[in-house]
């Protein structure tokens, strides 16, 4: 079975798919997360079982000392010990028609993943935020740009400056008035506040 990924879940949410579709993708994602350790164990178990027996080694050379140790060693024993460990941890593997136990789904995991995805998307939206003033000028409105505008407003107010050249949201330079910059900063703060609770 092919399970859905977290990226699949984020994609259907971003595309605004109906809740029923989102729920189905979330269910598949959670099933995949819950099944992952079983799938890995099943793959390892099948690989180990398919290995042919290898002859025992009667003599082993110690790598550090170069001394030959006469001792029987069997790679088969290592393989068999691992098979026993897997059977102890996943008993159904040893059964002839063994089925995986019923999966326990962690719905809190999806909530956490979605919350993290929402924070990432919100951060991306704030980083790319632009606002347009009543005069039609487009200002960058990300958090760094808001800080620059705030400092420019404070400095301009104190120095009696009423306009300045400013790098705009379309990467051009234009003369902007203090009033336009205050308007842009206010619009940016409002828009960021709206995005913060998406």
ABEGO torsion letter per residue (X at the ends): XBBBBAAAAAAAAAAGBBAAAAAAAAAAAAAAAAAAAAAAAAAAAAAAAABBBBBBBABBBBAAAGBBBBBBBBAAAAAAAAAAAAAAABAAAABAABBBBBBBBBAAAAAAAAAAAAAAAAAAAAAABBBBBAAGBBBBABAAAAAAAAAAAAAAAAAGBABBBBBBAAGBBBBBBAAAAAAAAAAAAAAAAAAAAX
